[in-house]
Amino acid sequence: MPEKIRAYLNEHTNPPVFVTSGLVTIMLVALAVAFPSRFGRVANDIQDFITTYFGWFYILGTTFILVFVVLLMFSRYGRIRLGPDEAKPDYATWPWVCMMFTAGMGIGLVYYSVSEPIAHFKNPPLAQGGTEQAAVTAMNYTLFHWGLHPWAIYSLLGLALGYFAFRKGLPLKPAAAFYPLLGNRIYGPIGHGIDILAVFGTLFGLATSIGFGATQITAGLNVLFGIPNSLTVQLLVITTVEAVAITSIMLGIDAGIRRLSVVNMWLAIGLCAFVFALGPTLHILNSIASDTGYYLQHLPQTSLTVFPNGPGAEFQSIWTLFYWGWWISWSPFVGMFIARISYGYTIRQFIAGTLLIPTGASIVWFVVFGRTALEALLDDGGNKALLTASAPKAIFVLLEQLPVTGLIALIASVITITVVTLFFATSSDSGSLVVDILTNGGDPHPIWQQRLFWAVMEGLIAAVLLIAGAATGGDALGALQTGAVTTGLPFCAVLLLMCYTLYRALSQERSPDRILKRDDRDDSEESIPTGGSRRSAPERPTRRPRPEPPAKAGRSTSSAARRGR
């Protein structure tokens, strides 16, 4: 039996990353379950230390990444493709954007769409709460936290991974982006350490998001149908949504994630249009222009402001620095998934698609929901239901206050729960794909059984932490989230170094003016690159039989080849 296990691990995984990640996961979950309060205090102390002494590093680092990707988009390297010069995208723009958006923001868009603007409205960093200026500041910081900066982080990692995997023939894993600096050492302890850090942030980030998604779904069920917001209901919700995710896994990316993402995007658009039509429509239209203008006009100041002490420092620690750590720790998951579905796009198309389109959609979403809620508070300062609503319930309270009949409000709330559920399912599905790629050595086509295993593990971790929190009275899920966010500090340094390695590799490309343009009129013809040396492009992800990918250094052949693909 040990020989069979060893053979399986060598066949389908990268053992140092898989085994180490598994042991670290078990250890940290056990600590969070056994000592939720103490674990939470330690995690919070570490987070406080990071925000106090390295807050400046987050501020400068994330802003540098944003400037880097914007300059890269307009540079002469923008015409280089993620793949051979003649490569064509595997996915059309709309499903590509849908999959990217649902993976990148997902549950958080619904969870914080109403609650965050209200929280900033009540307690702005440097102004009196509950005023018109507080509303402007609230929207500015909400857009700041969900706008260009997080998507620049995702864009950088996705671009680096896609470039080195599809154009240079390297494995699809974070360590591969450092090949210009490390060479074959990306397959050694240094590369394993980078990948293990990515697994940690991805797995626990997903588990905590699943837990928070479950609390919002149960909160909605409680508001709508009076179903108790209990641990049992939350566990049933996790089980149900994981069943949807497992079905999606069995169907594959094209029939699973892609279709779920497209359906969910249309439902989210419908929900947003519903609130837009029944809320203060003219005020929302004015605010889309004014809030966007205020955000862009003040972006340099907001991006580079560090509050040394006082209420501003507390606000920045609780919100901005926590978000930056959260987005960075989440970036291996989102960046790898975006890279996996972005074969054939040019660098300019990729950055525009991953930076500008999601940011624009997020601005519209938060202005529609946030301004509707803030207008209700400014017109009716005694609206205690909205002011005191918890984060999971805030959006449902807002929907109940729209000027519609009870049945229509009920339908809108059911759609909201459905959107959260599908965000939940697509995150679990795409997350299991990414974790498996990270632990199998970078093969972008993992076997479905392992994706199933990781999807179940994500749900189990969330369920165990919810049970532990209920049993001890602590917040094991929140403690683990804080612990996962602490990985943002070392990974921020990894991302900054990745800027250098990516630029170094791009500077060695032949003149972009000689790169072949895509023939848009020849969509029926597809060129499938053949495998070769490490420097040649690997096979493109496709649903048809394809040639074998290039062999990895130090391994006789890829896991895809050993499976006889």
C-alpha positions in Angstrom: 0.0 0.0 0.0 2.7 2.6 0.8 4.3 1.8 -2.6 1.0 2.5 -4.3 0.6 5.8 -2.4 4.1 6.8 -3.3 3.5 5.9 -7.0 0.3 7.9 -7.1 1.9 10.9 -5.5 4.8 10.8 -8.0 2.3 10.3 -10.9 -0.3 13.0 -10.1 1.3 15.5 -7.7 4.4 17.4 -6.9 5.1 15.6 -3.6 7.0 18.4 -1.8 4.3 20.9 -2.4 1.4 18.5 -2.0 2.6 16.9 1.2 3.8 20.1 2.9 0.7 22.0 2.0 -1.5 19.2 3.3 0.4 19.0 6.6 0.4 22.8 7.1 -3.4 22.9 6.3 -4.2 20.1 8.8 -2.0 21.8 11.5 -3.5 25.2 11.1 -7.1 24.0 10.9 -6.5 21.9 14.1 -5.1 24.9 15.9 -8.0 27.1 14.8 -10.5 24.4 16.0 -8.7 23.6 19.3 -7.9 27.1 20.3 -10.1 29.5 18.3 -9.7 32.5 20.7 -6.0 32.1 21.2 -5.4 31.4 17.5 -7.4 34.5 16.7 -5.4 36.6 19.1 -2.1 35.5 17.7 -3.3 36.0 14.1 -4.6 39.5 15.0 -1.3 40.4 16.8 0.6 39.4 13.7 -1.8 41.4 11.5 -1.5 44.4 13.8 2.3 44.1 13.6 2.2 44.0 9.8 -0.1 47.0 9.5 1.8 49.1 12.0 5.3 48.5 10.7 4.7 47.4 7.1 1.6 49.4 6.1 3.8 51.7 4.0 5.1 48.6 2.2 1.5 47.6 1.2 0.7 51.1 0.2 3.7 51.6 -2.0 3.8 48.0 -3.3 0.2 47.8 -4.5 0.4 51.3 -6.1 3.7 50.3 -7.9 2.0 47.2 -9.3 -0.9 49.3 -10.6 1.5 51.7 -12.4 3.5 48.8 -13.7 0.6 47.0 -15.4 -0.8 50.2 -16.8 2.6 51.2 -18.4 2.9 47.6 -19.7 -0.5 47.8 -21.4 0.5 50.9 -23.3 4.1 49.7 -24.0 5.5 48.2 -27.1 5.1 44.8 -25.5 1.3 45.1 -25.6 1.0 43.1 -28.9 2.8 40.0 -27.5 0.4 37.1 -27.2 0.1 34.7 -24.3 1.1 31.8 -26.6 2.7 31.6 -30.0 2.4 34.6 -32.3 -0.4 32.9 -34.3 -2.4 31.8 -31.2 -6.1 32.6 -30.9 -8.1 32.8 -27.7 -9.8 29.7 -26.4 -12.7 31.7 -25.0 -14.7 34.6 -26.5 -14.6 37.9 -24.6 -18.0 37.6 -22.8 -17.5 34.2 -21.3 -13.9 35.1 -20.5 -15.0 38.2 -18.6 -17.7 36.3 -16.8 -15.4 33.6 -15.6 -12.7 36.1 -14.6 -15.2 38.4 -12.7 -17.0 35.6 -10.8 -13.6 34.2 -9.7 -12.1 37.6 -8.9 -14.7 39.2 -6.7 -17.6 36.7 -6.4 -19.3 36.6 -3.0 -17.7 39.8 -1.8 -19.5 42.0 -4.3 -22.9 40.9 -2.8 -21.6 40.7 0.8 -20.2 44.2 0.9 -22.3 46.0 -1.8 -24.5 47.7 0.9 -22.7 47.1 4.2 -19.3 48.7 3.3 -20.6 52.1 2.1 -22.8 52.2 5.2 -19.9 51.4 7.5 -17.7 54.1 5.9 -20.7 56.5 6.0 -21.0 56.0 9.8 -17.3 56.1 10.5 -15.2 57.8 7.8 -11.5 58.2 8.3 -11.2 61.9 8.7 -14.7 63.4 8.7 -17.9 63.6 10.7 -20.1 60.6 10.0 -23.6 60.8 8.7 -23.1 63.8 6.4 -23.1 64.4 2.7 -19.3 64.6 2.7 -19.2 61.3 4.7 -21.3 59.8 1.8 -18.8 61.0 -0.8 -15.8 59.7 1.3 -17.6 56.4 1.8 -18.1 55.8 -1.9 -14.5 56.9 -2.6 -13.0 54.4 -0.3 -15.4 51.6 -1.3 -14.4 52.1 -5.0 -10.7 52.4 -3.9 -10.9 49.0 -2.1 -12.7 47.2 -5.0 -11.4 49.1 -8.0 -8.1 49.3 -9.9 -5.7 48.2 -7.1 -7.0 44.6 -6.5 -7.5 44.0 -10.3 -3.9 45.2 -11.0 -2.6 42.6 -8.5 -4.6 39.9 -10.2 -3.6 41.1 -13.6 0.1 41.0 -12.8 0.1 37.5 -11.5 -2.2 36.2 -14.2 -0.1 37.9 -16.9 3.2 36.5 -15.6 1.9 33.0 -15.3 0.1 33.0 -18.7 3.2 34.4 -20.4 5.7 32.0 -19.0 3.3 29.0 -19.3 1.9 29.6 -22.8 4.7 31.4 -24.5 7.8 29.9 -22.8 6.5 26.4 -22.1 7.0 26.5 -18.3 4.6 24.9 -15.8 1.5 27.0 -14.8 2.6 27.8 -11.2 3.8 31.0 -9.5 7.4 29.8 -9.2 7.7 29.6 -13.0 7.5 33.4 -13.2 11.0 33.5 -11.6 12.7 31.3 -14.2 14.6 34.3 -15.6 16.1 34.8 -12.2 16.3 31.2 -10.8 16.5 29.0 -13.8 15.9 25.3 -13.0 15.9 26.2 -9.3 12.2 26.9 -9.7 11.9 23.1 -9.4 13.8 23.0 -6.1 13.1 24.2 -2.5 12.8 27.9 -3.5 10.2 27.2 -6.1 8.4 24.8 -3.8 8.3 27.5 -1.1 6.7 30.0 -3.4 4.1 27.5 -4.5 3.3 26.4 -0.9 2.7 30.0 0.1 0.3 30.3 -2.8 -1.5 27.1 -1.8 -1.9 28.3 1.7 -3.4 31.7 0.7 -5.6 30.1 -1.9 -7.0 27.2 0.2 -7.7 29.2 3.3 -9.0 32.2 1.4 -11.5 30.0 -0.4 -12.5 28.2 2.9 -13.2 31.5 4.6 -15.1 32.9 1.6 -17.2 29.8 1.6 -18.0 30.2 5.3 -18.9 33.9 4.8 -21.0 33.0 1.8 -22.9 30.4 3.8 -23.6 33.0 6.5 -25.0 35.4 3.9 -27.2 32.8 2.3 -28.6 31.7 5.7 -29.1 35.4 6.7 -31.2 35.8 3.5 -33.2 32.7 4.2 -33.9 34.0 7.7 -35.1 37.4 6.4 -37.2 35.9 3.7 -38.7 32.7 5.1 -37.9 32.9 8.8 -35.5 29.9 8.6 -33.3 30.0 11.7 -29.8 31.3 11.1 -28.3 28.3 12.8 -25.2 26.2 12.4 -27.2 23.3 11.1 -28.7 25.5 8.3 -25.2 26.9 7.5 -23.8 23.4 7.1 -26.7 22.3 4.9 -26.1 25.4 2.7 -22.4 24.5 2.4 -23.3 20.9 1.5 -25.8 22.0 -1.1 -23.5 24.5 -2.8 -20.6 22.1 -2.8 -22.9 19.6 -4.6 -23.4 22.3 -7.3 -19.7 22.9 -7.4 -19.0 19.1 -7.7 -21.5 18.9 -10.6 -19.7 21.7 -12.3 -16.3 19.9 -11.8 -17.7 16.8 -13.4 -18.8 18.8 -16.4 -15.5 20.4 -16.9 -14.5 24.1 -17.5 -16.5 24.6 -20.7 -19.7 23.0 -19.6 -19.3 23.8 -15.9 -17.5 27.0 -14.8 -18.1 28.8 -18.1 -21.9 28.2 -18.2 -22.4 28.9 -14.4 -20.4 32.1 -14.7 -22.4 33.4 -17.7 -25.7 32.5 -16.1 -24.6 34.2 -12.8 -23.4 37.3 -14.6 -26.8 37.8 -16.3 -28.6 37.3 -12.9 -26.3 39.8 -11.3 -26.9 42.3 -14.1 -30.6 41.8 -13.7 -30.4 42.4 -10.0 -28.4 45.5 -10.5 -30.8 46.8 -13.1 -33.7 46.1 -10.7 -32.2 48.2 -7.9 -31.2 50.9 -10.4 -34.8 51.2 -11.8 -36.6 51.2 -8.5 -34.0 53.2 -6.5 -33.1 56.9 -6.9 -32.4 56.4 -10.6 -31.4 60.0 -11.5 -29.3 60.3 -8.3 -27.5 57.0 -9.3 -26.8 58.2 -12.8 -25.3 61.5 -11.4 -23.3 59.5 -8.8 -21.8 57.1 -11.4 -20.2 60.2 -13.0 -19.4 62.1 -9.8 -18.2 59.2 -7.7 -16.1 57.8 -10.5 -14.6 61.3 -11.2 -13.9 61.8 -7.5 -12.3 58.4 -7.2 -10.0 58.9 -10.2 -9.2 62.5 -9.3 -8.2 61.6 -5.8 -6.6 58.2 -6.7 -3.0 59.3 -6.3 -3.6 60.9 -3.0 -5.8 58.0 -1.7 -3.3 55.4 -3.0 -0.2 57.0 -1.3 -1.7 58.3 2.0 -0.4 56.6 5.1 -2.1 57.6 8.4 0.5 57.5 11.2 -2.0 57.6 14.1 -5.5 58.6 15.2 -8.8 57.5 13.6 -7.4 57.5 10.1 -4.7 55.0 11.1 -7.3 52.7 12.7 -9.6 53.0 9.6 -6.6 52.2 7.3 -5.6 49.2 9.4 -9.1 47.8 9.6 -10.1 48.4 6.0 -7.4 49.3 3.4 -4.4 47.4 4.7 -6.6 44.4 5.5 -8.0 44.5 2.0 -4.5 44.8 0.4 -3.3 41.8 2.3 -6.5 39.9 1.4 -6.3 40.7 -2.3 -2.6 39.7 -2.4 -3.2 36.4 -0.5 -6.1 35.7 -2.9 -4.1 36.6 -6.0 -2.5 33.1 -6.6 -6.0 31.7 -7.0 -7.5 34.4 -9.2 -4.3 35.0 -11.1 -3.7 31.4 -11.9 -7.4 30.8 -12.9 -7.3 33.9 -15.2 -4.1 32.7 -16.7 -5.6 29.3 -17.3 -8.4 30.7 -19.4 -6.5 33.5 -21.2 -4.5 31.6 -23.8 -4.2 33.5 -27.1 -4.9 37.0 -25.8 -2.4 39.8 -26.3 -0.8 41.5 -23.3 -2.7 44.7 -24.1 -6.0 42.8 -24.4 -5.3 40.8 -21.2 -4.6 43.9 -19.1 -7.5 45.9 -20.5 -9.8 42.9 -19.9 -8.6 42.1 -16.4 -8.1 45.7 -15.2 -10.5 48.1 -16.9 -13.6 45.9 -17.5 -14.0 44.5 -14.0 -13.2 47.8 -12.4 -15.9 49.5 -14.4 -18.4 46.8 -13.5 -17.5 47.1 -9.8 -17.9 50.8 -9.9 -21.4 50.6 -11.4 -22.4 47.8 -9.0 -21.2 49.6 -5.8 -22.6 52.9 -6.9 -26.1 51.4 -7.6 -26.3 49.6 -4.3 -24.2 51.9 -2.1 -25.8 55.1 -3.3 -29.3 53.7 -3.0 -28.6 52.8 0.6 -26.9 56.1 1.4 -29.6 58.1 -0.2 -32.1 56.3 2.1 -30.0 57.2 5.1 -29.6 60.8 4.1 -33.3 61.3 3.4 -34.3 59.3 6.5 -31.7 59.6 9.2 -33.8 57.4 11.4 -33.6 54.4 9.1 -32.3 52.2 11.9 -33.0 49.0 9.9 -30.3 49.9 7.4 -28.0 51.6 9.9 -27.9 48.6 12.2 -28.2 45.7 9.7 -25.3 43.2 9.8 -23.1 42.8 6.7 -24.9 39.5 5.6 -28.4 41.0 6.0 -27.8 44.6 4.7 -28.6 43.9 1.1 -31.8 42.1 2.0 -32.9 45.0 4.2 -32.3 47.3 1.3 -34.4 45.2 -1.1 -37.2 45.1 1.4 -37.3 48.9 1.5 -37.6 49.4 -2.3 -41.0 50.7 -3.5 -42.4 47.4 -4.8 -44.9 44.8 -3.7 -43.9 42.1 -1.3 -43.9 39.4 -4.0 -41.5 41.3 -6.3 -39.2 42.1 -3.3 -39.2 38.4 -2.5 -38.3 37.5 -6.0 -35.4 40.0 -6.0 -34.1 38.5 -2.7 -34.4 35.0 -4.0 -32.3 36.1 -7.1 -29.8 37.6 -4.6 -29.5 34.3 -2.8 -29.1 32.5 -6.2 -26.3 34.9 -7.2 -24.4 34.3 -4.0 -24.9 30.6 -4.3 -23.5 30.5 -7.9 -20.6 32.8 -6.9 -20.0 30.3 -4.1 -20.1 27.3 -6.5 -17.9 28.9 -9.2 -15.3 30.0 -6.6 -15.2 26.4 -5.2 -14.9 24.9 -8.6 -12.3 27.3 -10.0 -10.4 27.2 -6.7 -10.2 23.4 -6.7 -8.7 23.7 -10.2 -6.1 26.2 -9.1 -5.1 24.3 -5.9 -4.7 21.1 -7.9 -2.5 22.9 -10.5 -0.4 24.3 -7.7 0.1 20.9 -6.0 0.6 18.8 -9.2 3.6 20.7 -10.5 1.8 23.1 -12.9 -0.1 20.8 -15.2 -3.1 22.9 -16.3 -5.2 19.8 -17.0 -5.5 18.0 -13.7 -7.6 14.9 -13.4 -11.1 15.5 -12.2 -10.8 13.2 -9.2 -8.2 15.5 -7.6 -10.3 18.6 -8.3 -13.1 16.8 -6.6 -10.9 16.1 -3.6 -9.9 19.8 -3.2 -13.5 21.0 -3.6 -14.6 18.7 -0.8 -11.6 19.8 1.3 -12.5 23.5 1.0 -16.1 22.8 2.1 -14.9 20.6 5.0 -12.5 23.2 6.3 -15.2 25.8 6.3 -17.7 23.5 8.0 -15.2 22.4 10.6 -14.3 26.0 11.5 -18.0 27.0 11.7 -18.6 24.1 14.0 -15.6 24.9 16.2 -16.7 28.6 16.4 -20.2 27.6 17.5 -18.8 25.1 20.1 -16.3 27.4 21.7 -17.9 30.8 21.2 -14.9 32.0 19.2 -14.6 33.0 15.6 -12.4 30.3 14.2 -13.3 31.2 10.6 -12.4 34.8 11.1 -9.2 33.8 12.9 -8.2 31.7 9.9 -9.0 34.5 7.5 -6.8 36.8 9.4 -4.1 34.2 9.4 -4.4 33.7 5.7 -4.2 37.5 5.1 -0.8 37.6 6.9 0.6 35.7 3.8 0.0 38.9 1.9 3.2 40.5 3.3 5.7 38.0 1.9 3.7 37.5 -1.2 3.7 41.2 -1.9 7.5 41.0 -2.1 7.1 38.0 -4.4 4.8 40.1 -6.7 7.2 43.0 -6.8 10.0 40.7 -7.8 7.7 39.2 -10.4 7.5 42.7 -12.0 11.2 42.5 -12.6 11.3 39.0 -13.9 8.4 39.6 -16.3 10.0 42.8 -17.6 13.3 41.0 -18.0 11.8 38.3 -20.0 9.7 40.7 -22.2 12.8 42.8 -22.9 14.4 39.7 -24.6 11.5 39.3 -27.0 12.0 40.1 -30.6 10.6 43.3 -31.9 6.8 43.4 -31.2 6.4 45.2 -34.6 7.2 41.8 -36.2 4.7 39.8 -34.2 2.1 38.4 -36.4 -1.4 39.9 -36.1 -4.3 37.7 -35.5 -6.5 37.1 -38.6 -9.9 37.7 -37.2 -11.5 36.5 -40.5 -10.0 33.0 -40.1 -11.8 31.9 -36.9 -12.4 28.5 -38.4 -8.7 27.6 -38.6 -6.9 26.9 -35.4 -3.2 26.3 -35.1 -2.2 24.0 -32.2 1.4 24.4 -31.2 3.4 21.3 -30.7 5.4 20.5 -27.6 9.1 20.9 -27.5 11.8 22.3 -25.4 11.2 24.4 -22.3 11.4 27.5 -24.4 8.7 26.5 -26.8 5.0 27.0 -26.2 3.1 24.1 -24.7 -0.2 22.8 -26.1 -3.1 25.1 -25.9 -6.0 24.0 -23.7 -8.6 22.6 -26.1 -11.3 20.1 -26.0 -9.8 18.1 -28.9 -6.9 15.6 -28.7 -3.7 17.5 -28.6 0.1 16.7 -28.7 2.0 16.2 -25.5 3.3 19.2 -23.5 7.0 19.7 -23.1 8.7 17.7 -20.3 9.6 19.4 -17.0 13.1 19.6 -15.8 13.9 16.9 -13.3 10.8 14.9 -14.3 10.7 12.4 -17.1 7.5 13.6 -18.5 4.4 15.6 -17.5 1.5 14.1 -15.5 -0.7 14.7 -18.6 1.6 12.5 -20.7 1.8 9.8 -18.0 -2.0 9.6 -17.9 -2.0 9.0 -21.7 -3.8 12.2 -22.6 
